[in-house]
Amino acid sequence: MIQIVAKLRRVAAFTAAVASLSVLSPGASNAQSPPPPPPADTTAKPPAADTTAKAQPAPSPAAQSATPAPAPTSTASSQSSGKSSKSSKSAKASSPSTPKTSSKKPKAPKAAAAAVAAPSYDERRKVDGVYAKGANWLGLRFGYANRTGDLSGDGFIGYGISYTRMLSNRYAFAADINHDIVGHFADQIDVSVPFTGEFRRVFKFGSEMRPYVGLGGGYYFRKFYRTGTEYNTATVGGGQVSIGLTSQLDDKHVIGFETRVAWVQGRPGVTNPTFGTGTDTETIWTAKVTWALVY
């Protein structure tokens, strides 16, 4: 029995020696059979059976080892991402830029805004009274008139009517017609009939009393009466400066006082037996009390 066991040990040692020699030799390594294919993945779910599609053969292990699957996938994804970024850039470039004002609210027309914001005439009258923009004054004037000169005689009365339009609570336009006796000797008189207009600047020094300064001019009808056969009628032009003061009595009435100086074209070369020879320029001044109805 012991001999049989010894023989088996010798056979096993010999077999191991032969096997080691076959592994070390190159011919034996080349003659080895290819490794078996990798085991199938049991975790993957089998695809659903497609009755219409034909069954495709499974790829061989050599093909799987020769062509790795991740490489083309990453390349394709990078190419697709590059194309998508380029397409997004081209889309941004081709799309029209949104104007900055699109987010802002549209502005209302200035005329409509001014019409909504502008107060009515009644509201302006409550604030500014008779000096409100759009107020109309229809007035009467009465006082003293005189012409300067050595042979002008004494001045006499002057009277007239006037119209004033308030352009704002600070500016106004006034027009008036007057009949002034600017000189007389007994019953011989020198008459001036001016048709004038002027712009006024009104100063607000109080709620009811306001001074003003006016600048304007017009035409003057000049005539002598009862001076023998020399009447010497003429129409001349001239400018004027007015300084006045007005006071509001109530919502519809105004009184005031005005002084005016006018420089009128004279009648040189014409001699009147009562008032003498005319000059190049005549100076006429008046001082009158005024009253007006406001509507």
C-alpha positions as CSV (number, residue, x, y, z in Angstrom):
1,M,0.0,0.0,0.0
2,I,2.8,2.3,0.9
3,Q,4.5,1.5,-2.4
4,I,1.3,2.4,-4.4
5,V,1.1,5.7,-2.7
6,A,4.8,6.4,-3.4
7,K,4.3,5.6,-7.1
8,L,1.3,8.0,-7.3
9,R,3.3,10.8,-5.8
10,R,6.0,10.2,-8.4
11,V,3.5,10.3,-11.3
12,A,2.0,13.5,-9.9
13,A,5.4,15.2,-9.6
14,F,6.3,14.2,-13.1
15,T,3.0,15.5,-14.5
16,A,3.6,18.9,-12.7
17,A,7.1,19.2,-14.1
18,V,5.8,18.6,-17.7
19,A,3.1,21.1,-17.2
20,S,5.5,23.8,-16.1
21,L,7.8,23.2,-19.0
22,S,4.9,23.5,-21.5
23,V,3.9,26.9,-20.0
24,L,7.4,28.3,-20.2
25,S,8.0,27.3,-23.8
26,P,6.7,29.9,-26.5
27,G,5.2,27.4,-28.7
28,A,3.1,26.2,-26.0
29,S,1.9,29.7,-25.2
30,N,1.0,30.3,-28.9
31,A,-0.8,27.1,-29.1
32,Q,-3.1,27.9,-26.3
33,S,-6.7,28.3,-27.2
34,P,-8.3,31.8,-27.1
35,P,-10.0,32.7,-23.9
36,P,-13.6,31.9,-23.5
37,P,-16.1,34.8,-24.1
38,P,-17.1,36.9,-21.1
39,P,-20.2,35.8,-19.3
40,A,-23.5,37.4,-20.3
41,D,-24.8,40.3,-18.2
42,T,-27.7,38.9,-16.2
43,T,-28.7,42.2,-14.7
44,A,-29.7,43.7,-18.1
45,K,-33.4,43.3,-18.9
46,P,-34.1,41.4,-22.1
47,P,-35.6,43.5,-24.9
48,A,-39.2,43.2,-25.7
49,A,-40.0,40.8,-28.4
50,D,-40.7,42.5,-31.7
51,T,-42.7,40.3,-34.0
52,T,-42.3,42.6,-37.0
53,A,-38.6,43.2,-36.8
54,K,-36.1,40.5,-37.9
55,A,-33.8,39.0,-35.4
56,Q,-30.3,40.4,-35.7
57,P,-27.2,38.3,-35.0
58,A,-25.4,39.2,-31.8
59,P,-21.9,40.7,-32.3
60,S,-19.0,38.4,-31.8
61,P,-16.6,38.8,-28.9
62,A,-13.8,39.8,-31.2
63,A,-15.9,42.7,-32.6
64,Q,-16.8,43.8,-29.2
65,S,-13.2,43.8,-28.1
66,A,-12.0,45.5,-31.3
67,T,-14.5,48.4,-31.3
68,P,-15.1,50.0,-27.8
69,A,-18.6,51.5,-27.5
70,P,-17.9,54.6,-25.3
71,A,-15.6,56.4,-27.8
72,P,-18.0,57.1,-30.6
73,T,-20.7,58.1,-28.2
74,S,-18.6,60.8,-26.5
75,T,-17.4,62.1,-29.9
76,A,-21.0,62.3,-31.2
77,S,-22.2,64.0,-28.0
78,S,-19.4,66.6,-28.2
79,Q,-20.1,67.2,-31.9
80,S,-23.8,67.5,-31.2
81,S,-23.2,69.9,-28.3
82,G,-20.9,72.0,-30.5
83,K,-23.5,72.1,-33.3
84,S,-26.2,73.0,-30.8
85,S,-24.1,75.8,-29.4
86,K,-23.4,77.1,-32.9
87,S,-27.0,76.9,-33.8
88,S,-28.0,78.8,-30.7
89,K,-25.4,81.5,-31.5
90,S,-26.6,81.8,-35.1
91,A,-30.2,81.9,-33.9
92,K,-29.3,84.8,-31.5
93,A,-27.5,86.6,-34.3
94,S,-30.3,86.1,-36.8
95,S,-33.1,87.0,-34.4
96,P,-33.8,90.8,-34.2
97,S,-32.8,92.5,-31.0
98,T,-35.6,93.5,-28.7
99,P,-35.8,97.3,-28.3
100,K,-35.1,98.7,-24.9
101,T,-38.2,100.7,-24.9
102,S,-40.4,97.6,-25.3
103,S,-40.4,97.1,-21.5
104,K,-41.4,100.7,-20.8
105,K,-44.9,101.9,-20.6
106,P,-46.2,103.8,-23.6
107,K,-46.2,107.6,-23.0
108,A,-49.4,109.5,-23.5
109,P,-49.4,112.3,-26.1
110,K,-48.4,115.6,-24.7
111,A,-51.5,117.4,-26.0
112,A,-53.8,114.8,-24.3
113,A,-51.8,115.1,-21.1
114,A,-52.0,118.9,-21.2
115,A,-55.7,118.8,-21.9
116,V,-56.3,116.5,-18.9
117,A,-54.0,118.5,-16.6
118,A,-55.1,122.0,-17.7
119,P,-57.7,123.5,-15.2
120,S,-60.9,124.9,-16.5
121,Y,-61.7,128.7,-16.6
122,D,-63.9,128.4,-13.5
123,E,-61.1,126.7,-11.6
124,R,-58.6,129.4,-12.7
125,R,-61.1,132.1,-11.6
126,K,-61.3,130.6,-8.1
127,V,-57.5,130.8,-7.8
128,D,-56.5,134.0,-9.6
129,G,-59.9,135.9,-9.5
130,V,-60.2,138.6,-12.2
131,Y,-56.6,138.1,-13.2
132,A,-57.1,134.5,-14.3
133,K,-56.0,133.4,-17.7
134,G,-58.9,133.9,-20.2
135,A,-60.6,136.7,-18.3
136,N,-62.1,139.6,-20.3
137,W,-62.4,143.1,-19.1
138,L,-64.7,145.6,-20.7
139,G,-63.9,149.0,-19.2
140,L,-64.5,152.8,-19.1
141,R,-61.8,155.5,-18.7
142,F,-62.2,159.1,-17.5
143,G,-59.6,161.7,-16.5
144,Y,-57.2,164.4,-17.6
145,A,-55.3,164.9,-20.8
146,N,-52.7,167.4,-22.0
147,R,-50.1,168.1,-24.7
148,T,-46.7,169.6,-24.0
149,G,-45.6,172.8,-25.7
150,D,-45.5,176.5,-25.3
151,L,-48.8,177.2,-27.2
152,S,-50.7,174.1,-26.2
153,G,-52.9,175.9,-23.7
154,D,-54.4,174.1,-20.7
155,G,-55.3,170.5,-20.8
156,F,-58.8,169.3,-20.4
157,I,-60.8,166.1,-20.0
158,G,-60.3,162.8,-21.6
159,Y,-62.5,159.7,-21.7
160,G,-62.8,156.4,-23.6
161,I,-63.6,152.7,-23.6
162,S,-61.2,149.7,-23.3
163,Y,-60.9,146.0,-23.7
164,T,-58.4,143.8,-21.9
165,R,-57.7,140.1,-22.3
166,M,-55.7,138.2,-19.7
167,L,-53.2,136.0,-21.5
168,S,-52.1,134.6,-18.2
169,N,-52.2,135.8,-14.6
170,R,-49.1,137.8,-15.4
171,Y,-49.6,139.1,-19.0
172,A,-52.4,140.9,-20.7
173,F,-53.3,142.6,-24.0
174,A,-55.3,145.8,-23.9
175,A,-56.9,147.9,-26.7
176,D,-58.8,151.2,-26.2
177,I,-60.3,154.2,-28.0
178,N,-60.2,157.6,-26.4
179,H,-61.3,161.1,-27.0
180,D,-58.9,163.6,-25.3
181,I,-58.9,167.4,-25.3
182,V,-55.2,167.9,-25.0
183,G,-55.2,171.8,-25.2
184,H,-57.6,174.7,-25.3
185,F,-57.8,178.5,-25.3
186,A,-61.4,179.5,-24.4
187,D,-63.6,177.6,-26.8
188,Q,-60.7,176.8,-29.2
189,I,-59.6,173.2,-28.6
190,D,-56.9,170.8,-29.7
191,V,-58.4,167.2,-29.9
192,S,-56.6,163.9,-30.0
193,V,-58.5,160.6,-30.7
194,P,-56.1,157.6,-30.3
195,F,-56.8,154.0,-31.4
196,T,-54.1,152.1,-29.5
197,G,-53.2,148.7,-28.2
198,E,-50.5,147.5,-25.8
199,F,-49.1,144.4,-24.0
200,R,-49.0,144.6,-20.2
201,R,-46.9,142.9,-17.5
202,V,-48.9,142.5,-14.3
203,F,-47.1,142.2,-11.0
204,K,-48.6,140.3,-8.2
205,F,-48.0,142.3,-5.0
206,G,-51.2,141.4,-3.4
207,S,-54.3,139.3,-3.8
208,E,-56.6,142.2,-4.8
209,M,-54.3,145.0,-5.9
210,R,-51.8,144.6,-8.7
211,P,-49.6,147.2,-10.6
212,Y,-48.7,146.8,-14.3
213,V,-46.5,148.3,-17.0
214,G,-47.7,148.5,-20.6
215,L,-45.9,149.1,-23.9
216,G,-47.7,149.7,-27.3
217,G,-48.8,152.2,-29.8
218,G,-51.3,153.0,-32.5
219,Y,-52.8,155.8,-34.6
220,Y,-53.9,159.2,-33.5
221,F,-56.5,161.4,-35.2
222,R,-55.5,165.0,-34.6
223,K,-57.7,168.1,-35.2
224,F,-58.2,171.7,-34.2
225,Y,-61.7,173.1,-33.5
226,R,-62.9,176.7,-33.7
227,T,-59.6,178.2,-34.7
228,G,-60.8,180.3,-37.7
229,T,-60.3,178.7,-41.1
230,E,-57.4,176.5,-40.1
231,Y,-58.6,173.1,-39.0
232,N,-55.5,171.1,-40.0
233,T,-56.9,167.6,-39.5
234,A,-54.4,164.7,-39.8
235,T,-53.8,161.0,-38.8
236,V,-50.4,160.2,-37.3
237,G,-48.8,157.3,-35.6
238,G,-47.0,157.0,-32.3
239,G,-45.9,154.8,-29.4
240,Q,-46.8,154.8,-25.7
241,V,-45.9,153.6,-22.3
242,S,-48.5,153.0,-19.5
243,I,-48.1,152.6,-15.8
244,G,-51.2,151.6,-13.8
245,L,-52.7,150.0,-10.8
246,T,-55.8,147.8,-10.6
247,S,-57.8,146.6,-7.6
248,Q,-60.5,143.8,-7.6
249,L,-63.8,145.0,-6.1
250,D,-65.5,141.6,-6.4
251,D,-65.5,138.6,-8.7
252,K,-66.8,140.8,-11.6
253,H,-65.6,144.4,-11.1
254,V,-62.3,146.1,-11.1
255,I,-61.2,149.7,-10.6
256,G,-57.8,151.3,-11.2
257,F,-55.8,154.3,-12.1
258,E,-53.5,154.7,-15.1
259,T,-50.9,157.3,-16.3
260,R,-49.9,157.2,-20.0
261,V,-47.3,159.0,-22.0
262,A,-47.4,159.0,-25.8
263,W,-44.9,160.3,-28.4
264,V,-46.9,161.2,-31.5
265,Q,-45.7,162.3,-35.0
266,G,-46.2,166.1,-35.3
267,R,-47.2,168.4,-38.1
268,P,-44.1,170.4,-38.9
269,G,-44.5,173.4,-41.3
270,V,-48.2,173.7,-40.5
271,T,-49.1,176.9,-38.6
272,N,-52.3,177.4,-36.6
273,P,-53.3,180.9,-35.6
274,T,-54.1,179.7,-32.1
275,F,-51.7,176.9,-31.3
276,G,-48.8,178.0,-33.4
277,T,-46.5,176.0,-35.7
278,G,-46.3,172.2,-35.5
279,T,-43.2,170.3,-34.5
280,D,-41.7,166.9,-35.5
281,T,-42.9,165.1,-32.4
282,E,-45.7,165.9,-29.9
283,T,-45.9,164.5,-26.4
284,I,-49.3,163.8,-25.0
285,W,-49.9,162.4,-21.5
286,T,-53.1,161.4,-19.7
287,A,-54.1,160.4,-16.2
288,K,-57.4,158.5,-15.9
289,V,-59.5,156.5,-13.5
290,T,-60.5,153.1,-14.9
291,W,-63.4,150.7,-14.2
292,A,-64.0,147.4,-15.8
293,L,-66.6,144.6,-15.9
294,V,-65.0,141.1,-15.9
295,Y,-66.6,138.1,-17.6
